[in-house]
Amino acid sequence: MNRLQTELQRLYFPHEPAADTPAATDSGLELITIHGQVRAMVVEVAQAAGWDGVASLWQGIQDELELPAPAMAVSGIDGYQVWLSLVEPIPVAQAQDFLESLCQRYLSGVMPQHIDVRPVADASAPRQARHARMVPALQTPTGHWSAFIAPGLASMFADEPWLDLPPSDDAQAKLLVSVQSIQPTDFQRAQQQLRTGKPASVPTGPAASAGQLTDTSQERGHDVSDPRRFLLSVMKDPGTELHLRIEAAKALLPWFQGQN
């Protein structure tokens, strides 16, 4: 088992036997136990909905619900995914209810057809359940790759939510090592908080996309107050995945065109 497999096992795979064989991964049933329970919960937002809603959801989970920062991924097809991890598994129906409550709270301005949650199913029939396909993976319809990404650089994928080449297992593992699972008591508290229906106090719109992820970038030593300086720091950062450094370099081209 390599580092990536270890992190995926720690965060998302069930502790007991899954409802599927390792070869049949398109259904995502490897994330569902034979008793219809899950540790992984996923919200996917289509590219057409824009980045702002995803940023609001990601930040609201932390700031308002006071839960650990979830992992973020690009789907490899047409959107972003937010991956939440549970310490203890819960029934599929309970996970679906929680995710739908999250969407009502933080994605109310996004058209329903642009939102997908996983798992979805009748918990009494585990083999009819559907879950997200594990990340990273080659998406056959597009030929692109899904991948976990650094939240501070997620907006760079707004136009192309995928990777053209497979991400390295080591780099993917590094992105997951700091992700923590939600403790049962914290999950119950957040679930109750969502049920109260109180308005979210998380900023939305352009201000959210521009400012919500500042702390994450600053933790890596990137100066986000100056866009050009920020992109330069990302491009030069050896700890950042190569494909992200390349994207930063491409974004910098307009500043340097015409210079010797």
ChimeraX commands (.cxc) that place a marker at each C-alpha (Angstrom):
marker #1 position 0.00,0.00,0.00 radius 0.5
marker #1 position 1.53,3.33,-1.10 radius 0.5
marker #1 position 1.14,6.71,0.66 radius 0.5
marker #1 position -1.90,7.71,-1.38 radius 0.5
marker #1 position -3.68,4.43,-0.72 radius 0.5
marker #1 position -2.93,4.82,2.98 radius 0.5
marker #1 position -4.47,8.30,3.07 radius 0.5
marker #1 position -7.54,7.23,1.08 radius 0.5
marker #1 position -8.02,4.31,3.43 radius 0.5
marker #1 position -7.63,6.56,6.47 radius 0.5
marker #1 position -10.20,9.06,5.24 radius 0.5
marker #1 position -12.78,7.48,2.99 radius 0.5
marker #1 position -12.85,3.71,2.77 radius 0.5
marker #1 position -15.07,1.75,5.18 radius 0.5
marker #1 position -13.58,-0.20,8.06 radius 0.5
marker #1 position -15.70,-3.24,7.23 radius 0.5
marker #1 position -16.11,-5.09,3.91 radius 0.5
marker #1 position -17.48,-2.98,1.08 radius 0.5
marker #1 position -20.47,-3.77,-1.08 radius 0.5
marker #1 position -18.43,-4.12,-4.26 radius 0.5
marker #1 position -15.36,-5.78,-5.69 radius 0.5
marker #1 position -12.16,-3.69,-6.20 radius 0.5
marker #1 position -12.47,-3.99,-9.98 radius 0.5
marker #1 position -15.92,-2.41,-10.26 radius 0.5
marker #1 position -15.17,1.15,-9.23 radius 0.5
marker #1 position -17.41,3.21,-11.52 radius 0.5
marker #1 position -20.39,2.74,-9.20 radius 0.5
marker #1 position -18.43,3.91,-6.17 radius 0.5
marker #1 position -19.78,0.94,-4.19 radius 0.5
marker #1 position -16.32,0.30,-2.76 radius 0.5
marker #1 position -17.06,3.31,-0.52 radius 0.5
marker #1 position -20.26,1.71,0.84 radius 0.5
marker #1 position -20.23,-1.14,3.35 radius 0.5
marker #1 position -22.28,-4.29,2.90 radius 0.5
marker #1 position -24.59,-2.85,5.55 radius 0.5
marker #1 position -25.15,0.35,3.57 radius 0.5
marker #1 position -22.95,2.72,5.55 radius 0.5
marker #1 position -20.34,5.26,4.44 radius 0.5
marker #1 position -17.46,7.34,5.74 radius 0.5
marker #1 position -17.12,9.47,2.59 radius 0.5
marker #1 position -19.58,12.20,1.59 radius 0.5
marker #1 position -19.23,14.20,-1.63 radius 0.5
marker #1 position -20.82,17.34,-3.05 radius 0.5
marker #1 position -20.14,18.04,-6.73 radius 0.5
marker #1 position -20.87,21.43,-8.31 radius 0.5
marker #1 position -20.85,21.76,-12.09 radius 0.5
marker #1 position -18.50,24.16,-13.85 radius 0.5
marker #1 position -21.50,26.09,-15.19 radius 0.5
marker #1 position -22.40,27.14,-11.63 radius 0.5
marker #1 position -19.11,28.99,-11.19 radius 0.5
marker #1 position -16.52,28.94,-8.43 radius 0.5
marker #1 position -18.17,31.24,-5.88 radius 0.5
marker #1 position -20.65,28.70,-4.57 radius 0.5
marker #1 position -17.98,26.05,-4.09 radius 0.5
marker #1 position -15.84,28.51,-2.14 radius 0.5
marker #1 position -18.81,29.44,0.04 radius 0.5
marker #1 position -19.58,25.79,0.75 radius 0.5
marker #1 position -15.95,24.92,1.56 radius 0.5
marker #1 position -15.54,27.89,3.87 radius 0.5
marker #1 position -18.95,27.55,5.51 radius 0.5
marker #1 position -18.24,23.98,6.54 radius 0.5
marker #1 position -15.30,25.30,8.54 radius 0.5
marker #1 position -16.37,28.75,9.73 radius 0.5
marker #1 position -20.03,28.20,10.57 radius 0.5
marker #1 position -20.25,24.47,11.21 radius 0.5
marker #1 position -16.77,24.35,12.74 radius 0.5
marker #1 position -15.87,21.11,10.97 radius 0.5
marker #1 position -12.45,20.13,9.60 radius 0.5
marker #1 position -11.57,21.49,6.18 radius 0.5
marker #1 position -12.75,18.97,3.58 radius 0.5
marker #1 position -10.62,17.91,0.66 radius 0.5
marker #1 position -11.30,19.55,-2.69 radius 0.5
marker #1 position -11.03,17.91,-6.10 radius 0.5
marker #1 position -11.69,18.55,-9.75 radius 0.5
marker #1 position -14.00,15.92,-11.22 radius 0.5
marker #1 position -12.13,15.40,-14.47 radius 0.5
marker #1 position -15.35,16.13,-16.35 radius 0.5
marker #1 position -17.09,19.41,-15.61 radius 0.5
marker #1 position -16.91,20.49,-11.99 radius 0.5
marker #1 position -15.52,20.64,-8.48 radius 0.5
marker #1 position -15.96,18.07,-5.72 radius 0.5
marker #1 position -15.86,18.65,-1.96 radius 0.5
marker #1 position -14.95,15.45,-0.08 radius 0.5
marker #1 position -15.92,15.12,3.60 radius 0.5
marker #1 position -14.64,12.29,5.80 radius 0.5
marker #1 position -16.26,10.73,8.87 radius 0.5
marker #1 position -14.46,8.91,11.67 radius 0.5
marker #1 position -17.42,6.55,12.10 radius 0.5
marker #1 position -19.64,5.36,9.24 radius 0.5
marker #1 position -23.29,6.39,9.01 radius 0.5
marker #1 position -26.23,5.05,6.95 radius 0.5
marker #1 position -26.42,6.21,3.35 radius 0.5
marker #1 position -29.77,7.89,3.96 radius 0.5
marker #1 position -28.34,9.95,6.84 radius 0.5
marker #1 position -25.34,11.00,4.73 radius 0.5
marker #1 position -27.62,12.03,1.88 radius 0.5
marker #1 position -29.81,14.04,4.22 radius 0.5
marker #1 position -26.77,15.86,5.64 radius 0.5
marker #1 position -25.42,16.69,2.18 radius 0.5
marker #1 position -28.78,17.98,0.98 radius 0.5
marker #1 position -28.96,20.20,4.07 radius 0.5
marker #1 position -25.47,21.52,3.27 radius 0.5
marker #1 position -26.56,22.36,-0.25 radius 0.5
marker #1 position -29.69,24.14,0.95 radius 0.5
marker #1 position -27.60,26.23,3.32 radius 0.5
marker #1 position -24.62,27.15,1.13 radius 0.5
marker #1 position -25.67,26.47,-2.47 radius 0.5
marker #1 position -29.17,27.92,-2.48 radius 0.5
marker #1 position -28.21,30.22,-5.35 radius 0.5
marker #1 position -27.06,27.33,-7.55 radius 0.5
marker #1 position -29.54,25.64,-9.89 radius 0.5
marker #1 position -30.33,22.09,-8.69 radius 0.5
marker #1 position -29.24,20.52,-11.97 radius 0.5
marker #1 position -25.73,21.82,-11.32 radius 0.5
marker #1 position -25.44,20.04,-7.95 radius 0.5
marker #1 position -24.86,16.36,-7.31 radius 0.5
marker #1 position -24.43,14.62,-3.95 radius 0.5
marker #1 position -23.05,11.18,-3.16 radius 0.5
marker #1 position -24.01,8.78,-1.75 radius 0.5
marker #1 position -27.63,8.53,-2.83 radius 0.5
marker #1 position -29.77,5.44,-2.27 radius 0.5
marker #1 position -32.30,3.59,-0.23 radius 0.5
marker #1 position -30.19,2.49,2.75 radius 0.5
marker #1 position -32.25,-0.71,2.99 radius 0.5
marker #1 position -30.90,-1.78,-0.41 radius 0.5
marker #1 position -27.14,-1.13,-0.35 radius 0.5
marker #1 position -26.50,-2.57,-3.81 radius 0.5
marker #1 position -28.79,0.03,-5.33 radius 0.5
marker #1 position -26.74,2.81,-3.76 radius 0.5
marker #1 position -24.53,5.10,-5.81 radius 0.5
marker #1 position -21.41,6.84,-4.64 radius 0.5
marker #1 position -18.75,9.02,-6.23 radius 0.5
marker #1 position -15.91,7.44,-8.10 radius 0.5
marker #1 position -12.71,7.54,-6.06 radius 0.5
marker #1 position -10.19,10.28,-6.88 radius 0.5
marker #1 position -7.81,10.37,-8.71 radius 0.5
marker #1 position -9.12,8.52,-11.76 radius 0.5
marker #1 position -9.11,8.70,-15.53 radius 0.5
marker #1 position -12.53,9.80,-16.74 radius 0.5
marker #1 position -13.25,7.78,-19.86 radius 0.5
marker #1 position -15.86,10.18,-21.35 radius 0.5
marker #1 position -13.37,13.07,-21.47 radius 0.5
marker #1 position -9.93,11.46,-21.35 radius 0.5
marker #1 position -9.06,13.82,-18.45 radius 0.5
marker #1 position -8.14,13.02,-14.88 radius 0.5
marker #1 position -9.90,13.79,-11.64 radius 0.5
marker #1 position -7.54,14.87,-8.86 radius 0.5
marker #1 position -7.40,16.36,-5.40 radius 0.5
marker #1 position -6.24,19.97,-5.54 radius 0.5
marker #1 position -4.95,22.59,-3.13 radius 0.5
marker #1 position -7.97,24.72,-2.09 radius 0.5
marker #1 position -5.90,27.90,-2.33 radius 0.5
marker #1 position -5.38,27.26,-6.04 radius 0.5
marker #1 position -8.81,25.83,-6.84 radius 0.5
marker #1 position -10.08,28.91,-8.69 radius 0.5
marker #1 position -7.39,28.33,-11.31 radius 0.5
marker #1 position -9.42,25.31,-12.49 radius 0.5
marker #1 position -12.63,27.26,-13.08 radius 0.5
marker #1 position -12.34,26.92,-16.87 radius 0.5
marker #1 position -10.81,23.45,-16.96 radius 0.5
marker #1 position -11.77,21.34,-13.92 radius 0.5
marker #1 position -9.46,18.49,-14.76 radius 0.5
marker #1 position -5.86,17.41,-15.31 radius 0.5
marker #1 position -4.59,16.40,-18.72 radius 0.5
marker #1 position -2.06,14.00,-17.18 radius 0.5
marker #1 position -2.34,11.63,-14.23 radius 0.5
marker #1 position -1.31,13.29,-10.94 radius 0.5
marker #1 position 1.49,11.70,-8.97 radius 0.5
marker #1 position 0.41,9.50,-6.09 radius 0.5
marker #1 position 2.91,11.19,-3.79 radius 0.5
marker #1 position 1.61,14.69,-4.56 radius 0.5
marker #1 position -1.98,13.56,-4.04 radius 0.5
marker #1 position -1.05,12.01,-0.70 radius 0.5
marker #1 position 0.57,15.27,0.43 radius 0.5
marker #1 position -2.69,17.11,-0.25 radius 0.5
marker #1 position -4.64,14.64,1.92 radius 0.5
marker #1 position -2.25,14.25,4.83 radius 0.5
marker #1 position -3.61,17.31,6.65 radius 0.5
marker #1 position -7.29,16.46,6.05 radius 0.5
marker #1 position -9.06,15.28,9.19 radius 0.5
marker #1 position -12.16,13.14,9.60 radius 0.5
marker #1 position -15.25,14.50,11.36 radius 0.5
marker #1 position -15.74,13.19,14.88 radius 0.5
marker #1 position -19.19,11.70,15.67 radius 0.5
marker #1 position -20.07,14.39,18.23 radius 0.5
marker #1 position -19.08,17.16,15.80 radius 0.5
marker #1 position -21.12,15.58,13.03 radius 0.5
marker #1 position -24.19,15.35,15.24 radius 0.5
marker #1 position -23.78,18.98,16.31 radius 0.5
marker #1 position -23.41,20.17,12.70 radius 0.5
marker #1 position -26.39,18.12,11.59 radius 0.5
marker #1 position -28.52,19.67,14.32 radius 0.5
marker #1 position -27.23,23.12,13.41 radius 0.5
marker #1 position -28.26,22.65,9.79 radius 0.5
marker #1 position -31.72,21.49,10.87 radius 0.5
marker #1 position -32.36,24.75,12.75 radius 0.5
marker #1 position -32.48,26.54,9.41 radius 0.5
marker #1 position -30.61,29.61,10.63 radius 0.5
marker #1 position -29.29,31.80,7.77 radius 0.5
marker #1 position -25.68,31.23,6.86 radius 0.5
marker #1 position -23.30,34.03,7.73 radius 0.5
marker #1 position -20.65,33.01,5.22 radius 0.5
marker #1 position -19.78,35.62,2.55 radius 0.5
marker #1 position -20.75,34.85,-1.01 radius 0.5
marker #1 position -20.14,36.30,-4.44 radius 0.5
marker #1 position -16.93,37.86,-5.77 radius 0.5
marker #1 position -15.70,38.84,-2.31 radius 0.5
marker #1 position -15.87,35.22,-1.22 radius 0.5
marker #1 position -13.95,33.83,-4.17 radius 0.5
marker #1 position -11.30,36.51,-3.82 radius 0.5
marker #1 position -10.83,36.42,-0.08 radius 0.5
marker #1 position -12.05,33.21,1.50 radius 0.5
marker #1 position -9.01,31.12,0.72 radius 0.5
marker #1 position -6.43,33.70,1.77 radius 0.5
marker #1 position -5.49,31.90,4.95 radius 0.5
marker #1 position -4.72,28.67,3.10 radius 0.5
marker #1 position -2.42,30.44,0.67 radius 0.5
marker #1 position -0.70,32.41,3.39 radius 0.5
marker #1 position 0.03,29.20,5.28 radius 0.5
marker #1 position 2.12,28.14,2.30 radius 0.5
marker #1 position 3.97,31.46,2.33 radius 0.5
marker #1 position 2.24,32.92,-0.71 radius 0.5
marker #1 position 1.52,36.65,-0.75 radius 0.5
marker #1 position -2.11,36.92,-1.91 radius 0.5
marker #1 position -2.28,40.72,-1.69 radius 0.5
marker #1 position -0.57,41.10,-5.08 radius 0.5
marker #1 position -1.83,38.73,-7.85 radius 0.5
marker #1 position 1.42,38.79,-9.81 radius 0.5
marker #1 position 3.55,38.17,-6.73 radius 0.5
marker #1 position 1.20,35.39,-5.67 radius 0.5
marker #1 position 1.46,33.64,-9.04 radius 0.5
marker #1 position 5.24,34.04,-9.02 radius 0.5
marker #1 position 5.47,32.47,-5.59 radius 0.5
marker #1 position 3.32,29.53,-6.70 radius 0.5
marker #1 position 5.40,29.06,-9.86 radius 0.5
marker #1 position 8.64,29.01,-7.85 radius 0.5
marker #1 position 7.36,26.88,-4.96 radius 0.5
marker #1 position 8.97,23.39,-5.20 radius 0.5
marker #1 position 6.34,22.07,-2.79 radius 0.5
marker #1 position 3.52,22.85,-5.24 radius 0.5
marker #1 position 2.53,20.25,-7.83 radius 0.5
marker #1 position 4.20,20.79,-11.19 radius 0.5
marker #1 position 0.96,21.16,-13.13 radius 0.5
marker #1 position -0.12,23.99,-10.80 radius 0.5
marker #1 position 3.23,25.73,-11.23 radius 0.5
marker #1 position 2.77,25.46,-15.00 radius 0.5
marker #1 position -0.73,26.97,-14.75 radius 0.5
marker #1 position 0.67,29.83,-12.67 radius 0.5
marker #1 position 3.34,30.43,-15.31 radius 0.5
marker #1 position 0.69,30.53,-18.03 radius 0.5
marker #1 position -1.36,33.02,-16.03 radius 0.5
marker #1 position 1.72,35.24,-15.72 radius 0.5
marker #1 position 2.35,35.45,-19.46 radius 0.5
marker #1 position 0.27,38.63,-20.03 radius 0.5
marker #1 position 2.47,40.50,-17.55 radius 0.5
marker #1 position 5.65,39.60,-19.40 radius 0.5
marker #1 position 4.61,39.66,-23.05 radius 0.5
marker #1 position 6.64,42.17,-24.97 radius 0.5
marker #1 position 9.43,42.26,-22.39 radius 0.5
marker #1 position 12.93,41.16,-23.25 radius 0.5
marker link #1:1,2 radius 0.2
marker link #1:2,3 radius 0.2
marker link #1:3,4 radius 0.2
marker link #1:4,5 radius 0.2
marker link #1:5,6 radius 0.2
marker link #1:6,7 radius 0.2
marker link #1:7,8 radius 0.2
marker link #1:8,9 radius 0.2
marker link #1:9,10 radius 0.2
marker link #1:10,11 radius 0.2
marker link #1:11,12 radius 0.2
marker link #1:12,13 radius 0.2
marker link #1:13,14 radius 0.2
marker link #1:14,15 radius 0.2
marker link #1:15,16 radius 0.2
marker link #1:16,17 radius 0.2
marker link #1:17,18 radius 0.2
marker link #1:18,19 radius 0.2
marker link #1:19,20 radius 0.2
marker link #1:20,21 radius 0.2
marker link #1:21,22 radius 0.2
marker link #1:22,23 radius 0.2
marker link #1:23,24 radius 0.2
marker link #1:24,25 radius 0.2
marker link #1:25,26 radius 0.2
marker link #1:26,27 radius 0.2
marker link #1:27,28 radius 0.2
marker link #1:28,29 radius 0.2
marker link #1:29,30 radius 0.2
marker link #1:30,31 radius 0.2
marker link #1:31,32 radius 0.2
marker link #1:32,33 radius 0.2
marker link #1:33,34 radius 0.2
marker link #1:34,35 radius 0.2
marker link #1:35,36 radius 0.2
marker link #1:36,37 radius 0.2
marker link #1:37,38 radius 0.2
marker link #1:38,39 radius 0.2
marker link #1:39,40 radius 0.2
marker link #1:40,41 radius 0.2
marker link #1:41,42 radius 0.2
marker link #1:42,43 radius 0.2
marker link #1:43,44 radius 0.2
marker link #1:44,45 radius 0.2
marker link #1:45,46 radius 0.2
marker link #1:46,47 radius 0.2
marker link #1:47,48 radius 0.2
marker link #1:48,49 radius 0.2
marker link #1:49,50 radius 0.2
marker link #1:50,51 radius 0.2
marker link #1:51,52 radius 0.2
marker link #1:52,53 radius 0.2
marker link #1:53,54 radius 0.2
marker link #1:54,55 radius 0.2
marker link #1:55,56 radius 0.2
marker link #1:56,57 radius 0.2
marker link #1:57,58 radius 0.2
marker link #1:58,59 radius 0.2
marker link #1:59,60 radius 0.2
marker link #1:60,61 radius 0.2
marker link #1:61,62 radius 0.2
marker link #1:62,63 radius 0.2
marker link #1:63,64 radius 0.2
marker link #1:64,65 radius 0.2
marker link #1:65,66 radius 0.2
marker link #1:66,67 radius 0.2
marker link #1:67,68 radius 0.2
marker link #1:68,69 radius 0.2
marker link #1:69,70 radius 0.2
marker link #1:70,71 radius 0.2
marker link #1:71,72 radius 0.2
marker link #1:72,73 radius 0.2
marker link #1:73,74 radius 0.2
marker link #1:74,75 radius 0.2
marker link #1:75,76 radius 0.2
marker link #1:76,77 radius 0.2
marker link #1:77,78 radius 0.2
marker link #1:78,79 radius 0.2
marker link #1:79,80 radius 0.2
marker link #1:80,81 radius 0.2
marker link #1:81,82 radius 0.2
marker link #1:82,83 radius 0.2
marker link #1:83,84 radius 0.2
marker link #1:84,85 radius 0.2
marker link #1:85,86 radius 0.2
marker link #1:86,87 radius 0.2
marker link #1:87,88 radius 0.2
marker link #1:88,89 radius 0.2
marker link #1:89,90 radius 0.2
marker link #1:90,91 radius 0.2
marker link #1:91,92 radius 0.2
marker link #1:92,93 radius 0.2
marker link #1:93,94 radius 0.2
marker link #1:94,95 radius 0.2
marker link #1:95,96 radius 0.2
marker link #1:96,97 radius 0.2
marker link #1:97,98 radius 0.2
marker link #1:98,99 radius 0.2
marker link #1:99,100 radius 0.2
marker link #1:100,101 radius 0.2
marker link #1:101,102 radius 0.2
marker link #1:102,103 radius 0.2
marker link #1:103,104 radius 0.2
marker link #1:104,105 radius 0.2
marker link #1:105,106 radius 0.2
marker link #1:106,107 radius 0.2
marker link #1:107,108 radius 0.2
marker link #1:108,109 radius 0.2
marker link #1:109,110 radius 0.2
marker link #1:110,111 radius 0.2
marker link #1:111,112 radius 0.2
marker link #1:112,113 radius 0.2
marker link #1:113,114 radius 0.2
marker link #1:114,115 radius 0.2
marker link #1:115,116 radius 0.2
marker link #1:116,117 radius 0.2
marker link #1:117,118 radius 0.2
marker link #1:118,119 radius 0.2
marker link #1:119,120 radius 0.2
marker link #1:120,121 radius 0.2
marker link #1:121,122 radius 0.2
marker link #1:122,123 radius 0.2
marker link #1:123,124 radius 0.2
marker link #1:124,125 radius 0.2
marker link #1:125,126 radius 0.2
marker link #1:126,127 radius 0.2
marker link #1:127,128 radius 0.2
marker link #1:128,129 radius 0.2
marker link #1:129,130 radius 0.2
marker link #1:130,131 radius 0.2
marker link #1:131,132 radius 0.2
marker link #1:132,133 radius 0.2
marker link #1:133,134 radius 0.2
marker link #1:134,135 radius 0.2
marker link #1:135,136 radius 0.2
marker link #1:136,137 radius 0.2
marker link #1:137,138 radius 0.2
marker link #1:138,139 radius 0.2
marker link #1:139,140 radius 0.2
marker link #1:140,141 radius 0.2
marker link #1:141,142 radius 0.2
marker link #1:142,143 radius 0.2
marker link #1:143,144 radius 0.2
marker link #1:144,145 radius 0.2
marker link #1:145,146 radius 0.2
marker link #1:146,147 radius 0.2
marker link #1:147,148 radius 0.2
marker link #1:148,149 radius 0.2
marker link #1:149,150 radius 0.2
marker link #1:150,151 radius 0.2
marker link #1:151,152 radius 0.2
marker link #1:152,153 radius 0.2
marker link #1:153,154 radius 0.2
marker link #1:154,155 radius 0.2
marker link #1:155,156 radius 0.2
marker link #1:156,157 radius 0.2
marker link #1:157,158 radius 0.2
marker link #1:158,159 radius 0.2
marker link #1:159,160 radius 0.2
marker link #1:160,161 radius 0.2
marker link #1:161,162 radius 0.2
marker link #1:162,163 radius 0.2
marker link #1:163,164 radius 0.2
marker link #1:164,165 radius 0.2
marker link #1:165,166 radius 0.2
marker link #1:166,167 radius 0.2
marker link #1:167,168 radius 0.2
marker link #1:168,169 radius 0.2
marker link #1:169,170 radius 0.2
marker link #1:170,171 radius 0.2
marker link #1:171,172 radius 0.2
marker link #1:172,173 radius 0.2
marker link #1:173,174 radius 0.2
marker link #1:174,175 radius 0.2
marker link #1:175,176 radius 0.2
marker link #1:176,177 radius 0.2
marker link #1:177,178 radius 0.2
marker link #1:178,179 radius 0.2
marker link #1:179,180 radius 0.2
marker link #1:180,181 radius 0.2
marker link #1:181,182 radius 0.2
marker link #1:182,183 radius 0.2
marker link #1:183,184 radius 0.2
marker link #1:184,185 radius 0.2
marker link #1:185,186 radius 0.2
marker link #1:186,187 radius 0.2
marker link #1:187,188 radius 0.2
marker link #1:188,189 radius 0.2
marker link #1:189,190 radius 0.2
marker link #1:190,191 radius 0.2
marker link #1:191,192 radius 0.2
marker link #1:192,193 radius 0.2
marker link #1:193,194 radius 0.2
marker link #1:194,195 radius 0.2
marker link #1:195,196 radius 0.2
marker link #1:196,197 radius 0.2
marker link #1:197,198 radius 0.2
marker link #1:198,199 radius 0.2
marker link #1:199,200 radius 0.2
marker link #1:200,201 radius 0.2
marker link #1:201,202 radius 0.2
marker link #1:202,203 radius 0.2
marker link #1:203,204 radius 0.2
marker link #1:204,205 radius 0.2
marker link #1:205,206 radius 0.2
marker link #1:206,207 radius 0.2
marker link #1:207,208 radius 0.2
marker link #1:208,209 radius 0.2
marker link #1:209,210 radius 0.2
marker link #1:210,211 radius 0.2
marker link #1:211,212 radius 0.2
marker link #1:212,213 radius 0.2
marker link #1:213,214 radius 0.2
marker link #1:214,215 radius 0.2
marker link #1:215,216 radius 0.2
marker link #1:216,217 radius 0.2
marker link #1:217,218 radius 0.2
marker link #1:218,219 radius 0.2
marker link #1:219,220 radius 0.2
marker link #1:220,221 radius 0.2
marker link #1:221,222 radius 0.2
marker link #1:222,223 radius 0.2
marker link #1:223,224 radius 0.2
marker link #1:224,225 radius 0.2
marker link #1:225,226 radius 0.2
marker link #1:226,227 radius 0.2
marker link #1:227,228 radius 0.2
marker link #1:228,229 radius 0.2
marker link #1:229,230 radius 0.2
marker link #1:230,231 radius 0.2
marker link #1:231,232 radius 0.2
marker link #1:232,233 radius 0.2
marker link #1:233,234 radius 0.2
marker link #1:234,235 radius 0.2
marker link #1:235,236 radius 0.2
marker link #1:236,237 radius 0.2
marker link #1:237,238 radius 0.2
marker link #1:238,239 radius 0.2
marker link #1:239,240 radius 0.2
marker link #1:240,241 radius 0.2
marker link #1:241,242 radius 0.2
marker link #1:242,243 radius 0.2
marker link #1:243,244 radius 0.2
marker link #1:244,245 radius 0.2
marker link #1:245,246 radius 0.2
marker link #1:246,247 radius 0.2
marker link #1:247,248 radius 0.2
marker link #1:248,249 radius 0.2
marker link #1:249,250 radius 0.2
marker link #1:250,251 radius 0.2
marker link #1:251,252 radius 0.2
marker link #1:252,253 radius 0.2
marker link #1:253,254 radius 0.2
marker link #1:254,255 radius 0.2
marker link #1:255,256 radius 0.2
marker link #1:256,257 radius 0.2
marker link #1:257,258 radius 0.2
marker link #1:258,259 radius 0.2
marker link #1:259,260 radius 0.2
view
